[in-house]
């Protein structure tokens, strides 16, 4: 399960890298394709809410149930997942406004995109450097077997980075390969 999550993180980092390039282009007064950014944010929002964070939360909740962890550490991941959701929704709504031709100051857009990328990157780094090593060192093969059984979702394929790309994300997948 950690391998799946780490693979998701690599995919998310690929999208964040593209967003960083878009931010630089905006800062240099170059045109960017807001539909591409909207598609990335929609993917991140939907995939994280439906699959990625629930899997992380299942593992982390199990870990916390059977391991002694300081309260600050125990609550941080959940707080960050909620904050990521909030920041993503705000950015998604801003992109909707832009795509509806609302006048949005470029600086505001740059700030929202930068905040999103910065927060996402810091969150992924925290999980990779702090959370996952602690979990990996702590859980036994029996624990992982129990977790796998609790993860009741049927075969789930990533709609953007999986073997079969969803029609909704086909254009985005093509664009990512061009970036």
ABEGO torsion letter per residue (X at the ends): XAAAAAAAAAAAAAAAAAAAAAAAAAAAGBBBBAAAAAAAAAAAAAAAAAAAAAAAAAAAAAAAAABBBBAAAAAAAAAAAAAAAAAAAAAAAAAAAAAAGBBBBAAAAAAAAAAAAAAAAAAAAAAAAAAAAAAAAABBAAAAAAAAAABABBBBBBAAABABBBAAAAAAAAAAAAX
